Amino acid sequence: MGAVGLQTHIWANNTRSILLLATFPVLVAFILYGVQLILMGTGFLPGTGRGLGDDMALAASWLVMTVPAAFAIAALWFAIAYFGSQTIVDMLTGARKVERKTEPDLYNLLENLAISRGLRTPTLRVIDSDSLNAFATGLHEGQYSVTVTRGLVRSLTRDELEAVLAHELVHVINKDVRTMMIASIFAGIISVIAEMVFRALLYSGGGRRRDDNKNAMPLILIGIAFAVIGFALALVIRMMLSRTREYVADAGAVELTKNPDAMISALRKVEGRSSVKGPDELQQLFLDNQPDGVGLEGLFASHPPIQKRVDALVKFGGGRDPGVWTGEPSPSAPPSGSGYSTSVPLAG
């Protein structure tokens, strides 16, 4: 596993993100084409009455109308998210805004970290949940927010909590939050299209289906292939956007706090205790989001395993791994030495 300078890795990550986000419109067109073939095969859209190639060409010609319509819907969706995303997030997670007078220690930690980087302090929110997790949201300065669970506040020491807040603040500094919020909007659109595919298949046995359409089954199968491949690629892109950023945010948190041990011990406490309700598009923003299953589900996980993140901090940050947390109270992590390296692993 190689290493590069932290700033170089941030630049490469942002460049990669722009390129990956640019592929989402292509995937939308790809999936729309599959949906149109399925609707044609099920009789919801008219075919040519001739060969399979003619029907596929007709469906392709419709993209001239359906793709701009999809992008218009995406623009409307983005406008709603731009002005109301935080309200939607709060409704989905149960997060509530807190002030300095109600959470003085927590607020001061976040404020001090923001001041150290010359930033406006993000809004602080708390979720009344025993789970251990945190995330940042927002699309621009003045809209950024950092949310933590009550379980995280209760279970982590002051140094560990500072490390987690620093991790989320790094996501804000590096514009990760904005990138992931935009990716979530695209993912939401693709999810709606996937729902259209499901409903088309569910009701495909209706009276609209033409019994004399000998191309029906091939069109449905080809359409499903297009839709499934496009949806799978969208999941892979979301995973690639999120996974590499967690390594950088972990390293950035250590750079802010100069305490790799605190970041490591915080991750160990979060490990296996991070489940928080919310849609998949939101959970990719979390400090940790590990799937319950294994196998293919693990391949599409939005976050690298805690063990890999810990190993990276030990190797490149000079931290010490205390091992799996048993749930017992632990003393505050000791301050680390001055030999911190701002190198992070290249995600493989």
C-alpha positions as a printed NumPy array, in Angstrom:
array([[  0.   ,   0.   ,   0.   ],
       [  1.585,   3.222,  -1.137],
       [  1.491,   6.668,   0.418],
       [  1.443,  10.231,  -0.815],
       [  1.374,  13.65 ,   0.824],
       [ -1.965,  14.542,   2.39 ],
       [ -2.559,  17.64 ,   0.235],
       [ -1.646,  15.709,  -2.912],
       [ -4.083,  12.975,  -1.937],
       [ -6.828,  15.557,  -1.31 ],
       [ -6.234,  17.082,  -4.744],
       [ -6.269,  13.671,  -6.431],
       [ -9.418,  12.73 ,  -4.514],
       [-11.252,  15.88 ,  -5.596],
       [-10.166,  15.423,  -9.224],
       [-11.351,  11.823,  -9.165],
       [-14.649,  12.94 ,  -7.638],
       [-15.296,  15.439, -10.435],
       [-14.653,  12.763, -13.044],
       [-16.847,  10.229, -11.271],
       [-19.702,  12.697, -10.769],
       [-19.496,  13.53 , -14.482],
       [-20.406,   9.903, -15.244],
       [-23.717,  10.07 , -13.356],
       [-25.59 ,  11.789, -16.238],
       [-24.281,   9.069, -18.557],
       [-25.565,   6.413, -16.167],
       [-28.946,   8.136, -15.987],
       [-29.216,   7.941, -19.787],
       [-28.022,   4.321, -19.702],
       [-30.648,   3.339, -17.136],
       [-33.392,   5.352, -18.849],
       [-32.743,   3.413, -22.041],
       [-33.181,   0.157, -20.133],
       [-36.422,   1.414, -18.576],
       [-37.777,   2.364, -22.011],
       [-36.991,  -1.087, -23.404],
       [-38.76 ,  -2.714, -20.448],
       [-41.817,  -0.471, -20.847],
       [-41.873,  -1.249, -24.56 ],
       [-41.613,  -4.958, -23.91 ],
       [-44.428,  -4.851, -21.347],
       [-46.673,  -2.881, -23.685],
       [-46.665,   0.414, -21.78 ],
       [-44.831,   2.058, -24.696],
       [-45.492,   1.344, -28.4  ],
       [-43.045,  -0.62 , -30.509],
       [-42.397,  -0.586, -34.243],
       [-44.07 ,  -3.909, -34.897],
       [-40.979,  -4.951, -36.821],
       [-37.668,  -6.456, -35.704],
       [-35.862,  -6.237, -32.358],
       [-33.271,  -3.853, -33.783],
       [-35.97 ,  -1.443, -34.937],
       [-37.57 ,  -1.434, -31.478],
       [-34.212,  -0.766, -29.809],
       [-33.491,   2.057, -32.258],
       [-36.889,   3.594, -31.513],
       [-36.214,   3.457, -27.781],
       [-32.824,   5.117, -28.355],
       [-34.471,   7.943, -30.311],
       [-36.73 ,   8.679, -27.327],
       [-33.664,   9.577, -25.245],
       [-33.622,  12.939, -27.029],
       [-36.791,  13.738, -25.053],
       [-36.451,  11.64 , -21.886],
       [-32.867,  12.602, -20.964],
       [-33.57 ,  16.387, -20.922],
       [-36.744,  15.666, -18.926],
       [-34.72 ,  13.626, -16.425],
       [-32.17 ,  16.43 , -16.083],
       [-34.987,  18.969, -15.566],
       [-36.316,  16.798, -12.75 ],
       [-32.767,  16.527, -11.392],
       [-32.445,  20.334, -11.402],
       [-35.708,  20.66 ,  -9.478],
       [-34.589,  17.937,  -7.088],
       [-31.283,  19.741,  -6.541],
       [-33.055,  23.049,  -5.86 ],
       [-35.213,  21.375,  -3.213],
       [-32.143,  19.731,  -1.674],
       [-30.186,  22.998,  -1.755],
       [-32.717,  24.83 ,   0.373],
       [-34.253,  21.988,   2.371],
       [-31.656,  19.244,   2.668],
       [-30.908,  19.852,   6.35 ],
       [-34.599,  19.838,   7.266],
       [-35.008,  16.545,   5.412],
       [-31.924,  15.078,   7.132],
       [-33.226,  16.156,  10.556],
       [-36.611,  14.554,   9.863],
       [-35.014,  11.291,   8.719],
       [-32.541,  10.99 ,  11.61 ],
       [-34.258,  12.823,  14.471],
       [-31.358,  15.279,  14.769],
       [-31.939,  18.548,  16.633],
       [-29.927,  21.736,  16.786],
       [-28.09 ,  22.482,  20.054],
       [-26.479,  25.671,  21.327],
       [-23.459,  26.441,  23.489],
       [-25.576,  26.89 ,  26.612],
       [-27.007,  23.359,  26.374],
       [-23.848,  21.53 ,  25.181],
       [-20.963,  23.824,  26.251],
       [-18.145,  21.251,  26.177],
       [-19.171,  19.766,  22.84 ],
       [-19.754,  23.171,  21.276],
       [-16.416,  24.534,  22.496],
       [-14.536,  21.568,  21.029],
       [-16.061,  22.151,  17.602],
       [-15.622,  25.909,  17.791],
       [-11.942,  25.673,  18.753],
       [-11.256,  23.312,  15.853],
       [-13.045,  25.616,  13.406],
       [-11.183,  28.687,  14.697],
       [ -7.854,  26.878,  14.299],
       [ -8.581,  26.695,  10.56 ],
       [-10.195,  30.099,  10.218],
       [-13.629,  28.646,   9.536],
       [-17.089,  29.66 ,  10.569],
       [-18.245,  27.157,  13.188],
       [-20.706,  24.678,  11.66 ],
       [-24.106,  24.284,  13.297],
       [-24.019,  21.567,  15.958],
       [-26.735,  18.916,  16.101],
       [-27.373,  15.884,  18.323],
       [-29.344,  12.683,  17.692],
       [-30.806,  11.111,  20.84 ],
       [-29.607,   7.589,  20.025],
       [-27.389,   5.138,  21.876],
       [-25.536,   4.379,  18.642],
       [-22.04 ,   5.79 ,  18.146],
       [-21.809,   7.847,  14.966],
       [-21.397,  11.32 ,  13.5  ],
       [-21.681,  13.042,  10.133],
       [-21.405,  16.432,   8.444],
       [-23.904,  17.946,   6.012],
       [-24.274,  21.112,   3.951],
       [-23.566,  22.536,   0.512],
       [-21.855,  25.846,   1.257],
       [-20.396,  28.1  ,   3.959],
       [-23.055,  29.027,   6.501],
       [-25.044,  25.876,   5.779],
       [-22.561,  23.301,   7.086],
       [-23.61 ,  21.245,  10.091],
       [-21.948,  18.569,  12.242],
       [-24.201,  15.993,  13.896],
       [-23.25 ,  13.506,  16.622],
       [-25.249,  10.869,  18.45 ],
       [-25.861,  10.998,  22.191],
       [-24.23 ,   7.593,  22.515],
       [-21.039,   8.977,  20.983],
       [-20.946,  11.875,  23.45 ],
       [-21.469,   9.536,  26.398],
       [-18.978,   6.856,  25.357],
       [-16.002,   8.847,  24.074],
       [-13.442,  10.722,  26.111],
       [-12.808,  14.4  ,  25.448],
       [ -9.802,  13.654,  23.217],
       [-11.685,  10.989,  21.279],
       [-14.69 ,  13.265,  20.783],
       [-12.39 ,  16.043,  19.578],
       [-10.863,  13.633,  17.056],
       [-14.298,  12.689,  15.689],
       [-15.347,  16.337,  15.408],
       [-12.046,  17.052,  13.633],
       [-12.75 ,  14.172,  11.234],
       [-16.12 ,  15.699,  10.301],
       [-14.632,  19.187,  10.053],
       [-12.031,  17.874,   7.591],
       [-14.901,  16.656,   5.398],
       [-16.163,  20.245,   5.42 ],
       [-12.711,  21.745,   4.743],
       [-12.055,  19.378,   1.829],
       [-15.549,  19.983,   0.38 ],
       [-16.296,  16.267,   0.777],
       [-19.694,  17.102,   2.252],
       [-20.748,  19.082,  -0.806],
       [-19.536,  16.373,  -3.177],
       [-21.329,  13.618,  -1.287],
       [-24.54 ,  15.634,  -0.996],
       [-24.544,  16.133,  -4.777],
       [-23.81 ,  12.426,  -5.255],
       [-26.727,  11.64 ,  -2.948],
       [-29.036,  13.72 ,  -5.146],
       [-27.928,  11.799,  -8.231],
       [-28.297,   8.532,  -6.328],
       [-31.834,   9.521,  -5.338],
       [-32.743,  10.097,  -8.972],
       [-31.305,   6.729,  -9.962],
       [-33.247,   5.104,  -7.11 ],
       [-36.463,   6.585,  -8.502],
       [-35.645,   5.183, -11.933],
       [-34.958,   1.783, -10.336],
       [-38.374,   2.014,  -8.67 ],
       [-39.884,   2.622, -12.097],
       [-38.242,  -0.564, -13.37 ],
       [-39.608,  -2.527, -10.423],
       [-43.139,  -1.222, -10.892],
       [-43.029,  -1.86 , -14.637],
       [-42.096,  -5.478, -13.987],
       [-44.659,  -5.792, -11.193],
       [-47.53 ,  -4.685, -13.381],
       [-46.259,  -6.139, -16.635],
       [-48.936,  -8.8  , -16.623],
       [-51.687,  -6.218, -17.158],
       [-53.971,  -5.886, -20.136],
       [-51.732,  -3.39 , -21.908],
       [-49.311,  -6.089, -22.931],
       [-49.608,  -7.029, -26.61 ],
       [-49.704, -10.769, -27.081],
       [-48.545, -10.425, -30.709],
       [-45.331,  -8.644, -29.751],
       [-42.765, -11.363, -30.339],
       [-40.001,  -8.965, -29.271],
       [-41.518,  -8.469, -25.813],
       [-39.35 , -10.877, -23.833],
       [-36.029,  -9.955, -25.534],
       [-36.794,  -6.264, -24.97 ],
       [-37.535,  -6.868, -21.287],
       [-34.371,  -8.92 , -20.787],
       [-32.146,  -6.416, -22.603],
       [-33.771,  -3.545, -20.709],
       [-33.2  ,  -5.266, -17.373],
       [-29.55 ,  -5.812, -18.301],
       [-29.084,  -2.109, -19.112],
       [-30.855,  -1.006, -15.922],
       [-29.023,  -3.444, -13.639],
       [-25.584,  -2.624, -15.07 ],
       [-26.244,   1.111, -14.785],
       [-27.537,   0.817, -11.233],
       [-24.573,  -1.354, -10.192],
       [-22.095,   1.125, -11.689],
       [-23.831,   3.938,  -9.803],
       [-23.339,   2.011,  -6.555],
       [-19.667,   1.444,  -7.357],
       [-19.171,   5.166,  -8.053],
       [-20.792,   6.092,  -4.745],
       [-18.521,   3.612,  -2.972],
       [-15.416,   5.012,  -4.675],
       [-16.402,   8.576,  -3.792],
       [-16.885,   7.798,  -0.116],
       [-14.302,   5.153,   0.753],
       [-11.105,   7.037,  -0.11 ],
       [-12.339,  10.149,   1.664],
       [-12.524,   8.393,   5.015],
       [ -8.78 ,   7.679,   4.993],
       [ -8.067,  11.328,   4.185],
       [-10.479,  12.591,   6.868],
       [ -8.899,  10.287,   9.481],
       [ -5.448,  11.613,   8.588],
       [ -6.732,  15.192,   8.512],
       [ -8.232,  14.769,  11.983],
       [ -4.846,  13.676,  13.297],
       [ -3.242,  16.692,  11.618],
       [ -5.719,  18.958,  13.421],
       [ -5.5  ,  17.35 ,  16.871],
       [ -1.928,  15.955,  16.757],
       [ -3.365,  12.908,  18.527],
       [ -3.53 ,   9.73 ,  16.401],
       [ -4.235,   7.575,  19.46 ],
       [ -7.481,   9.463,  20.107],
       [ -8.694,   8.932,  16.536],
       [ -7.811,   5.241,  16.69 ],
       [ -9.512,   4.632,  20.043],
       [-12.586,   6.558,  18.858],
       [-12.845,   4.303,  15.788],
       [-12.475,   1.231,  17.992],
       [-15.384,   2.386,  20.153],
       [-17.542,   3.152,  17.125],
       [-16.782,  -0.26 ,  15.594],
       [-19.927,  -2.416,  15.593],
       [-21.979,   0.268,  17.372],
       [-22.604,   2.742,  14.559],
       [-26.071,   1.768,  13.315],
       [-28.245,   4.87 ,  12.825],
       [-31.541,   4.996,  10.936],
       [-31.508,   6.762,   7.608],
       [-31.57 ,   6.085,   3.845],
       [-28.486,   4.695,   2.122],
       [-27.822,   8.042,   0.437],
       [-27.444,   9.627,   3.896],
       [-25.536,   6.82 ,   5.565],
       [-22.617,   7.257,   3.185],
       [-21.954,  10.543,   5.03 ],
       [-21.589,   8.816,   8.412],
       [-18.338,   8.393,  10.329],
       [-18.855,   4.66 ,   9.922],
       [-21.33 ,   2.686,   7.843],
       [-20.612,  -1.014,   7.78 ],
       [-23.111,  -3.446,   6.218],
       [-24.597,  -6.15 ,   8.413],
       [-23.852,  -8.82 ,   5.843],
       [-20.744,  -9.999,   4.055],
       [-19.801, -10.913,   0.512],
       [-21.18 ,  -8.694,  -2.248],
       [-22.781,  -6.371,   0.298],
       [-19.336,  -5.715,   1.727],
       [-17.955,  -4.982,  -1.749],
       [-20.478,  -2.179,  -2.168],
       [-19.916,  -0.738,   1.329],
       [-19.486,   3.04 ,   1.338],
       [-16.802,   2.935,   4.049],
       [-13.602,   0.922,   4.454],
       [-13.541,  -1.485,   7.418],
       [-12.546,   0.033,  10.759],
       [ -9.578,  -2.345,  10.941],
       [ -8.099,  -0.949,   7.716],
       [ -8.572,   2.615,   8.905],
       [ -6.89 ,   1.79 ,  12.199],
       [ -4.023,   0.03 ,  10.43 ],
       [ -3.501,   3.125,   8.248],
       [ -3.363,   5.423,  11.272],
       [ -0.924,   3.123,  13.044],
       [  1.326,   2.846,   9.999],
       [  1.228,   6.396,   8.707],
       [  0.161,   8.406,  11.759],
       [  2.332,   6.785,  14.392],
       [ -0.689,   5.807,  16.498],
       [ -1.201,   2.912,  18.881],
       [ -4.019,   0.392,  18.449],
       [ -5.616,  -0.516,  21.822],
       [ -7.519,  -3.401,  20.224],
       [-11.23 ,  -4.08 ,  20.064],
       [-13.174,  -2.064,  22.633],
       [-15.068,  -4.172,  25.15 ],
       [-17.377,  -1.403,  26.273],
       [-15.538,  -0.727,  29.507],
       [-14.664,   2.876,  30.448],
       [-11.161,   3.859,  29.394],
       [ -8.906,   6.753,  30.362],
       [ -8.293,   9.61 ,  27.951],
       [ -5.889,   8.681,  25.176],
       [ -2.372,   9.938,  25.93 ],
       [ -0.998,  12.673,  23.654],
       [  1.065,  11.365,  20.78 ],
       [  4.628,  12.3  ,  19.948],
       [  5.69 ,  14.905,  17.444],
       [  6.547,  12.432,  14.701],
       [  3.174,  12.564,  12.937],
       [  3.396,  12.004,   9.195],
       [  0.737,  13.466,   6.912],
       [  0.942,  10.434,   4.646],
       [ -2.154,   8.374,   4.011],
       [ -2.657,   5.06 ,   2.211],
       [ -3.724,   4.909,  -1.369],
       [ -7.071,   3.133,  -1.447],
       [ -6.763,  -0.086,  -3.304]])
